[in-house]
Each structure stands twice: as C-alpha cells, then as structure tokens.
Amino acid sequence: MPAHPPSPPTTGLLLTGGGARAAYQVGVLEAIADIRASAGQQQGGNPFPVITGTSAGAINAAALASGRAAEQFAGMVAGLGGPADVLADGQLPAAPVVRTVRAPRDGVLAAMDTRALGLAVVALGGGRAHADDVVDPRVGLAQVLPLGTLLRAGDPLLQVHAASADAASVASQAVLAAITLADVAPAPGPVVIERL
C-alpha cells in the first residue's frame, strides 16, 4: 500500500510558438477569463496549475502566469511596430483567397515537416526571408489538424490564406508535400526525448 494516496490528475496548458498563433492564444486566454467570470470564478490569475510555452507562446505563458497576458501581448505587438491598440481592434485583415487543402487519401495524419510548412508561409509572404522583407498579415496557414487525426479522402487538412490564387496553389502543393498520411497511427514517441 502506498504511503500517500495518488494525486488527482492535473490539467496543464502548453502554448506553442508562432507570431499569428500568439495572437489567437490571447483571444483564447481572454475567452477562458470570460468563461470563468460568467461561472462566478475569480477574475484574473492563472486557472492552470501547470503552464509552459515555446517562442511567442512562452511570452504568453509567462504573461498568463503573471495575470497580465493581454497587456504583455499588446506591448509586444507595439514594440514590433504593430498597432498599439491591437486588443481594441484585434482583427487581422482577411486574405483575398482562402483555400482548404484536403486529404488526398484515407489515412492517419502521421507526420508534418514543420520546416517545410514554415517555408510555405514565408513564400506566401507571411514571414521574412530577409530582414527588410515586408510581412503580409493576411496570409498563412490556419485550422491545422493535429498529428494522429484519422482522415478520409477529401477531409480538410488545413486552410491556406493567400494574396492570390496562384500563391494559394503553390502553398497547397507545398503543404501536401510536407504531410505524411499513414495507414495506421504511428506509435507514440517518448514524452521526454532527452535531458540536457
């Protein structure tokens, strides 16, 4: 018999990187705060006992932990030359072309070449290849499915937001080349790959 009863499960929050994704994270965090408020729970603070993040997600994670997520994000946007009132407006301009990339066959979404996806976004104009390149905030990838998703041929994989139909076609082909569909789900990898 163990000396201590097992602890109840803990819910944590992981916020991943990516500039546009960080903007969406702020909206989700604000929605969580609104839901908590409507349920009569404490305003502010961090509802998650465990929180972590990578890249821009780490900035949001730290801000959430301090109770100042929205303000920290707005400061980051303004510091990078964006609108100081990003939280008041909060809407990115819409891309003129939105194309759904669909699964070419039945299978399980087994892998994604994230570098190739990132380069597809850069090619769309959503990132910089050179320091003086202008970023088009209308373009990018959205509604990307998680690994392990079971798909039928024709199911949506993600959306490409592009400035032109030609750019959307090129990006769609890059996306299809960057994903791997398998007949069966791959075995889960280790939770911790390496300790440094």
Solvent accessible surface area in square Angstrom, and as a share of the most:
residue,aa,sasa,rsa
1,M,232,1.03
2,P,98,0.61
3,A,98,0.76
4,H,148,0.66
5,P,115,0.72
6,P,121,0.76
7,S,98,0.63
8,P,110,0.69
9,P,137,0.86
10,T,84,0.49
11,T,93,0.54
12,G,38,0.37
13,L,36,0.18
14,L,107,0.53
15,L,13,0.06
16,T,53,0.31
17,G,16,0.16
18,G,35,0.34
19,G,60,0.58
20,A,57,0.44
21,R,118,0.43
22,A,0,0.00
23,A,33,0.25
24,Y,129,0.49
25,Q,15,0.07
26,V,6,0.03
27,G,38,0.36
28,V,88,0.51
29,L,12,0.06
30,E,75,0.33
31,A,47,0.37
32,I,44,0.22
33,A,43,0.34
34,D,96,0.50
35,I,116,0.59
36,R,41,0.15
37,A,44,0.34
38,S,99,0.64
39,A,69,0.54
40,G,70,0.67
41,Q,97,0.43
42,Q,133,0.59
43,Q,125,0.55
44,G,42,0.40
45,G,36,0.35
46,N,49,0.25
47,P,49,0.31
48,F,36,0.15
49,P,101,0.63
50,V,82,0.47
51,I,37,0.19
52,T,72,0.42
53,G,17,0.17
54,T,76,0.44
55,S,84,0.54
56,A,13,0.10
57,G,0,0.00
58,A,41,0.32
59,I,79,0.40
60,N,0,0.00
61,A,7,0.05
62,A,66,0.51
63,A,4,0.03
64,L,16,0.08
65,A,58,0.45
66,S,73,0.47
67,G,38,0.36
68,R,125,0.45
69,A,12,0.10
70,A,21,0.17
71,E,100,0.45
72,Q,69,0.31
73,F,11,0.04
74,A,16,0.13
75,G,45,0.43
76,M,46,0.20
77,V,25,0.15
78,A,43,0.33
79,G,67,0.64
80,L,148,0.74
81,G,70,0.68
82,G,29,0.28
83,P,76,0.48
84,A,85,0.66
85,D,82,0.42
86,V,25,0.15
87,L,72,0.36
88,A,90,0.70
89,D,91,0.47
90,G,46,0.44
91,Q,144,0.64
92,L,86,0.43
93,P,72,0.45
94,A,91,0.71
95,A,10,0.08
96,P,84,0.53
97,V,34,0.20
98,V,76,0.43
99,R,80,0.29
100,T,42,0.24
101,V,5,0.03
102,R,122,0.44
103,A,4,0.03
104,P,90,0.57
105,R,101,0.37
106,D,71,0.37
107,G,7,0.07
108,V,10,0.06
109,L,3,0.01
110,A,19,0.15
111,A,43,0.33
112,M,40,0.18
113,D,73,0.38
114,T,103,0.60
115,R,180,0.66
116,A,31,0.24
117,L,15,0.08
118,G,35,0.33
119,L,89,0.44
120,A,5,0.04
121,V,35,0.20
122,V,46,0.26
123,A,82,0.64
124,L,13,0.07
125,G,21,0.20
126,G,22,0.21
127,G,19,0.19
128,R,143,0.52
129,A,71,0.55
130,H,125,0.56
131,A,102,0.79
132,D,123,0.64
133,D,47,0.24
134,V,136,0.78
135,V,49,0.28
136,D,29,0.15
137,P,72,0.45
138,R,81,0.30
139,V,17,0.10
140,G,11,0.11
141,L,38,0.19
142,A,22,0.17
143,Q,133,0.59
144,V,55,0.31
145,L,47,0.24
146,P,92,0.58
147,L,104,0.52
148,G,44,0.43
149,T,34,0.20
150,L,140,0.70
151,L,5,0.03
152,R,167,0.61
153,A,61,0.47
154,G,34,0.33
155,D,47,0.24
156,P,70,0.44
157,L,5,0.02
158,L,5,0.02
159,Q,41,0.18
160,V,0,0.00
161,H,43,0.19
162,A,0,0.00
163,A,44,0.34
164,S,48,0.31
165,A,54,0.42
166,D,113,0.59
167,A,30,0.23
168,A,0,0.00
169,S,48,0.31
170,V,100,0.58
171,A,4,0.03
172,S,11,0.07
173,Q,119,0.53
174,A,35,0.27
175,V,0,0.00
176,L,57,0.28
177,A,92,0.71
178,A,6,0.05
179,I,21,0.11
180,T,69,0.40
181,L,20,0.10
182,A,27,0.21
183,D,119,0.62
184,V,114,0.66
185,A,64,0.50
186,P,73,0.46
187,A,91,0.70
188,P,131,0.82
189,G,58,0.56
190,P,99,0.62
191,V,154,0.88
192,V,82,0.47
193,I,154,0.78
194,E,122,0.55
195,R,207,0.75
196,L,206,1.02
